[in-house]
Amino acid sequence: MTIEEEIGRLLISKKLTVSTTESCTGGLLSSKLTDVSGSSSYITLNLITYSNETKQKMLGVEKSVLDTKGAVSEECAYQMSKGLYELTKSDICISTTGIAGPTGGTPEKPVGLMYSCIYTHEKYKIYKILKPSDTPRIKMKELFVEEVLKNLAGFIKD
């Protein structure tokens, strides 16, 4: 059984819905979750909010957060998933924001850095994920999504 199938079984058994909003993973997380037959019973909405403007307009991410902390930050990941919750009322809302590379990193925020937030109306958890900066872009996205799926499975089990 794949981790996506395990997540699907967990969501169905607990009667939970899920939505995603992705930046650096560009829809790969959504693709993995929807690869599971029957996923329409638990997936509410999946968005790719790549630009800062879209993060603001669709999810209510504050301009001040983007200006001071940046799109690749704990604060942005939190506001993305919280905004998605406000939009969908899904039981679980997941965000991804990071730098898949190979360009675009800084010493403070290197290529390979991603923040993800899993949000519910009762609690949330922010994950900082750091992968080797020399990882090719497509592989980087795959590694990011693998981590998010592991974190999601653990979150649902708790």
C-alpha positions as CSV (number, residue, x, y, z in Angstrom):
1,M,0.0,0.0,0.0
2,T,1.3,3.4,-0.9
3,I,1.3,6.3,1.6
4,E,-1.4,8.0,-0.5
5,E,-3.6,4.9,-0.2
6,E,-2.9,4.8,3.6
7,I,-3.9,8.5,3.9
8,G,-7.1,7.8,1.9
9,R,-8.1,4.9,4.1
10,L,-7.4,7.0,7.2
11,L,-9.5,9.9,5.9
12,I,-12.4,7.7,4.9
13,S,-12.3,5.7,8.2
14,K,-12.3,9.0,10.2
15,K,-14.8,10.7,7.8
16,L,-12.4,13.6,7.2
17,T,-12.0,15.9,4.2
18,V,-8.8,17.4,3.0
19,S,-7.7,20.4,0.8
20,T,-4.3,21.5,-0.4
21,T,-2.8,24.8,-1.4
22,E,0.6,24.4,-3.1
23,S,3.3,26.8,-4.2
24,C,6.7,25.1,-4.6
25,T,5.2,21.6,-5.2
26,G,3.2,22.9,-8.1
27,G,0.3,20.5,-7.8
28,L,2.3,17.3,-7.2
29,L,0.8,16.9,-3.8
30,S,-2.7,17.2,-5.2
31,S,-1.7,14.7,-8.0
32,K,-0.5,12.1,-5.5
33,L,-3.6,12.4,-3.3
34,T,-5.9,12.2,-6.3
35,D,-4.0,9.1,-7.7
36,V,-6.0,7.1,-5.2
37,S,-9.3,5.7,-6.4
38,G,-12.2,7.1,-4.4
39,S,-10.3,10.3,-3.4
40,S,-13.3,12.4,-4.5
41,S,-15.0,11.3,-1.3
42,Y,-12.5,13.2,0.8
43,I,-10.8,15.8,-1.3
44,T,-12.6,19.2,-1.2
45,L,-10.4,21.5,-3.2
46,N,-6.8,21.7,-4.3
47,L,-5.2,25.0,-5.4
48,I,-1.9,26.0,-6.8
49,T,-1.2,29.5,-5.4
50,Y,2.2,30.1,-6.9
51,S,2.3,33.9,-6.9
52,N,2.3,36.2,-3.9
53,E,-0.7,38.0,-5.4
54,T,-2.7,34.8,-5.6
55,K,-1.7,33.9,-2.0
56,Q,-3.1,37.2,-0.9
57,K,-6.3,37.2,-3.1
58,M,-7.3,33.6,-2.7
59,L,-6.1,32.8,0.8
60,G,-5.8,36.1,2.6
61,V,-2.1,35.9,3.2
62,E,-1.2,39.3,4.6
63,K,0.9,41.6,2.4
64,S,2.9,42.5,5.5
65,V,3.9,38.8,6.0
66,L,5.0,38.5,2.4
67,D,6.9,41.8,2.6
68,T,8.7,41.1,6.0
69,K,8.9,37.3,6.2
70,G,8.6,36.3,2.6
71,A,6.5,33.6,0.9
72,V,9.0,31.0,2.1
73,S,8.3,31.3,5.8
74,E,6.4,29.6,8.6
75,E,4.0,32.6,8.8
76,C,3.1,32.3,5.1
77,A,2.6,28.6,5.3
78,Y,0.3,29.1,8.3
79,Q,-1.7,31.8,6.6
80,M,-2.0,29.8,3.4
81,S,-3.5,26.8,5.2
82,K,-5.7,28.9,7.5
83,G,-7.0,30.8,4.5
84,L,-7.7,27.6,2.7
85,Y,-9.7,26.4,5.8
86,E,-11.7,29.6,5.7
87,L,-12.4,29.0,2.0
88,T,-13.3,25.3,2.1
89,K,-14.0,24.3,5.8
90,S,-12.2,21.1,5.0
91,D,-11.3,19.1,8.1
92,I,-7.6,19.2,7.2
93,C,-5.9,21.9,5.1
94,I,-2.3,21.6,3.9
95,S,0.0,24.2,2.4
96,T,3.4,24.1,0.8
97,T,5.8,27.0,0.1
98,G,9.5,26.8,-0.6
99,I,12.4,27.0,-3.0
100,A,12.7,24.0,-5.4
101,G,15.6,25.5,-7.3
102,P,18.0,25.2,-8.9
103,T,18.1,29.0,-8.6
104,G,16.4,31.4,-6.2
105,G,17.9,30.6,-2.9
106,T,19.8,32.8,-0.4
107,P,22.0,31.9,2.6
108,E,19.1,32.5,4.9
109,K,16.6,30.6,2.6
110,P,18.5,28.1,0.5
111,V,17.3,26.1,-2.4
112,G,15.8,23.0,-0.8
113,L,13.9,24.8,2.0
114,M,10.2,24.3,2.3
115,Y,7.6,25.1,4.9
116,S,4.4,23.1,5.1
117,C,1.5,23.7,7.5
118,I,-1.3,21.2,8.3
119,Y,-4.2,23.1,9.7
120,T,-7.5,22.1,11.3
121,H,-10.0,24.2,13.3
122,E,-8.6,22.7,16.5
123,K,-4.9,22.7,15.9
124,Y,-2.1,23.2,13.4
125,K,1.5,22.1,12.9
126,I,4.2,23.7,10.8
127,Y,7.0,21.6,9.3
128,K,10.3,22.9,8.1
129,I,11.8,20.6,5.5
130,L,15.3,21.0,4.2
131,K,16.7,19.0,1.3
132,P,20.1,19.1,-0.4
133,S,20.4,22.2,-2.5
134,D,22.0,20.3,-5.4
135,T,18.9,18.1,-5.9
136,P,17.4,18.6,-9.4
137,R,14.1,20.6,-9.4
138,I,11.7,17.7,-10.3
139,K,13.4,15.4,-7.7
140,M,13.2,18.2,-5.1
141,K,9.5,18.5,-5.6
142,E,9.1,14.8,-5.2
143,L,11.1,14.8,-2.0
144,F,9.1,17.7,-0.6
145,V,5.8,15.9,-1.4
146,E,7.1,12.6,0.2
147,E,7.8,14.5,3.4
148,V,4.4,16.2,3.4
149,L,2.6,12.9,2.9
150,K,4.5,11.3,5.8
151,N,3.7,14.3,7.9
152,L,0.0,14.1,6.9
153,A,-0.3,10.4,7.7
154,G,1.3,11.0,11.1
155,F,-1.0,14.0,11.8
156,I,-4.1,12.1,10.9
157,K,-3.1,9.2,13.2
158,D,-2.5,11.5,16.2
